[in-house]
Amino acid sequence: MRRWLTEGFVLIIAAVVAFPLFWMVLSAFKPEDEIISADPVPWTTRPTLDSFTRALTVANFGRYFMNSIIVALIVVALSILISFLAATALTRFRFRSRTTLLIMLLVVQMVPVEALTVPLFFLMRSVGDSVPAFGLNHLGSLVLVHLAFSLPFAIWMLRGFVAAVPVELEEAATLDGASRFRFLWQVLFPLVAPGLVATSVLSFIHAWNDFLFAKTFIISAVENQTLPLALQVFVKPDQNDWGAIMAGSTLMTIPVLIFFVLVQRRLVSGLAGAVKG
């Protein structure tokens, strides 16, 4: 009886969480008159692709899509590399202020993103004076900011995975003639791969769905705007084109779903390891 109640409660929560996604996809296929109807229903008898057509025919839609892909993939790759090396250093080496650094990683995550937007704007403007590729109106500014927000959590999460690898394994590899570099990439890296996958998913979602930083840093360079900004075309003063907005949002979820499917096995074990850690 308790098991049935638990499963029923979980199903209810899953339904509540999934309903907005269901409504988004449904609205993307509904004709316009059903979307703006005063009596909406959770189905449609006249599915149409008109909303997808309007979303895909937005000027530079393909360019926006590629910009989002480029930013997200670069952030994921750099986040994996840097967080792995940093977590290894914080776990395997003893040095002054190590505890302080770990506490700082936690404190950074407590600061609201909105509170840092204005300071980051001026920072990126100053960086652009020295390195234009990482300044305002360039995708490099988005990469830097997303990387800065992804790394603290990724490093903290990976510490548990690195600490779970016995030190004796490294000693045995050293006795067999393996250098520290070889142990790092051929032994330790594969062992903490589930944790790297879990952190990479979070980094990908954060960079892919970002609107605030893209709107703040990409001011006038239309060619460098990302996909979330493309949805602004359908936000109008008189009446929003909700069908196109929902269709564009549905298209935006496809890369995330593909990414989840590719890494789902590693993701489950990675999240389980994080909970144990």
SVG drawing of the C-alpha trace seen along z (x, -y; Angstrom):
<svg xmlns="http://www.w3.org/2000/svg" viewBox="-14 -49 73 51">
<polyline fill="none" stroke="black" stroke-width="0.4" points="0.0,0.0 2.8,-2.4 4.6,-1.6 1.4,-2.4 1.0,-5.7 4.6,-6.6 4.5,-5.7 1.2,-7.6 2.7,-10.7 5.7,-10.5 3.5,-10.2 1.5,-13.2 4.7,-15.2 6.0,-14.0 2.7,-15.0 2.8,-18.5 6.4,-19.0 5.8,-17.6 2.6,-19.6 4.2,-22.9 6.3,-20.9 3.2,-19.2 1.4,-22.4 4.3,-24.1 4.4,-21.3 0.6,-21.2 0.4,-25.0 3.2,-24.7 0.9,-22.4 -2.4,-24.3 -3.9,-26.7 -3.9,-30.4 -7.6,-30.6 -7.3,-27.7 -4.3,-29.2 -6.0,-32.5 -9.3,-30.9 -10.9,-32.0 -11.7,-28.3 -8.4,-26.4 -8.5,-22.6 -5.6,-20.2 -5.9,-18.8 -6.4,-19.8 -8.3,-18.3 -6.6,-20.5 -2.8,-20.2 -0.8,-22.4 2.9,-23.3 2.2,-27.0 3.8,-28.0 7.0,-26.0 7.1,-27.6 7.0,-31.1 9.6,-30.2 12.0,-28.7 11.6,-31.6 12.9,-34.2 15.8,-36.0 19.2,-34.5 17.4,-31.6 20.1,-29.2 22.8,-31.6 21.2,-32.1 21.0,-28.3 24.7,-27.8 25.7,-30.6 23.9,-28.8 25.5,-25.5 29.0,-27.0 28.7,-28.8 27.2,-25.7 29.7,-23.2 32.7,-25.4 31.5,-26.0 30.9,-22.3 34.4,-21.4 36.2,-24.0 34.1,-23.3 35.0,-19.6 38.7,-20.2 39.2,-23.0 36.9,-21.5 38.6,-18.1 42.0,-19.6 40.9,-21.9 39.0,-19.2 42.1,-16.9 44.3,-19.6 42.0,-20.4 41.6,-16.8 45.1,-15.3 47.3,-18.2 47.6,-20.0 48.4,-23.7 47.7,-26.9 44.2,-28.4 42.8,-25.2 39.8,-25.3 39.3,-29.0 39.2,-28.3 36.6,-25.5 34.4,-27.8 34.7,-30.5 33.4,-28.1 30.3,-27.6 29.8,-31.3 30.0,-32.2 27.0,-30.0 24.9,-31.9 25.2,-35.3 22.1,-36.0 22.9,-36.2 20.9,-39.4 23.1,-41.1 26.2,-40.4 24.8,-41.4 25.7,-45.1 29.3,-44.5 29.9,-41.8 28.8,-44.2 31.4,-46.7 34.0,-43.9 33.3,-42.6 33.5,-46.1 37.0,-46.5 38.1,-43.0 37.0,-43.9 39.4,-46.9 42.3,-44.5 40.9,-41.3 38.1,-42.2 37.1,-38.6 36.0,-38.4 34.3,-41.8 30.8,-43.0 29.0,-41.9 31.2,-38.8 30.3,-35.2 33.5,-35.1 31.9,-37.2 29.1,-34.7 31.6,-31.8 33.6,-33.5 30.5,-34.3 28.9,-30.9 32.2,-29.3 32.6,-31.4 29.1,-30.3 29.5,-26.7 32.9,-26.0 32.3,-26.5 29.5,-23.8 31.4,-21.5 34.6,-21.7 32.7,-21.1 30.8,-18.2 33.8,-16.5 35.7,-16.6 33.7,-13.7 34.4,-11.6 38.2,-12.3 38.3,-11.6 36.5,-8.2 39.4,-7.0 41.9,-5.3 45.3,-6.9 46.7,-3.4 45.7,-3.2 47.9,-6.2 50.7,-4.7 50.4,-1.4 50.4,-3.3 53.5,-5.2 55.3,-1.9 54.4,-0.6 56.2,-3.5 53.2,-5.7 53.8,-9.5 51.4,-11.7 50.1,-13.1 49.4,-9.6 47.7,-8.5 45.6,-11.7 44.2,-11.1 44.3,-7.4 43.2,-6.2 41.6,-9.0 39.8,-10.7 37.8,-7.6 37.0,-6.8 35.4,-10.2 33.7,-10.3 30.1,-9.9 30.7,-13.0 32.0,-14.9 28.9,-13.9 26.6,-15.1 28.4,-18.5 28.5,-18.9 24.7,-18.5 24.2,-21.3 26.7,-23.5 25.1,-22.8 21.6,-23.6 22.8,-26.8 24.5,-28.1 21.9,-26.9 18.9,-28.5 20.5,-31.7 18.7,-34.9 19.8,-37.4 23.5,-37.5 22.9,-37.2 20.6,-40.2 23.0,-42.1 26.3,-41.5 25.2,-41.1 23.9,-44.6 24.2,-45.6 25.8,-42.6 22.7,-40.9 24.9,-38.2 26.2,-37.1 22.8,-36.8 21.8,-33.4 18.6,-31.4 16.7,-32.6 16.9,-36.1 15.3,-35.0 12.0,-34.5 11.8,-38.2 10.8,-38.7 7.4,-37.2 6.9,-39.4 4.9,-42.3 3.3,-45.3 -0.2,-44.6 -0.3,-40.8 2.3,-38.1 2.6,-35.3 2.3,-32.5 2.2,-29.8 5.6,-30.8 7.0,-31.3 6.0,-27.8 7.2,-26.4 10.6,-28.1 10.8,-26.9 10.0,-23.4 12.8,-23.5 15.1,-24.8 14.4,-21.7 15.5,-19.2 19.3,-19.7 18.9,-19.3 16.9,-16.1 19.5,-14.7 22.3,-15.6 20.4,-13.8 19.8,-10.7 23.5,-10.5 24.7,-10.8 21.8,-9.3 23.6,-6.2 26.6,-8.1 24.3,-10.8 22.4,-8.5 25.5,-7.0 27.1,-10.4 24.1,-11.8 24.0,-8.7 27.7,-9.2 27.2,-12.8 24.5,-11.9 26.7,-9.3 29.6,-11.7"/>
</svg>
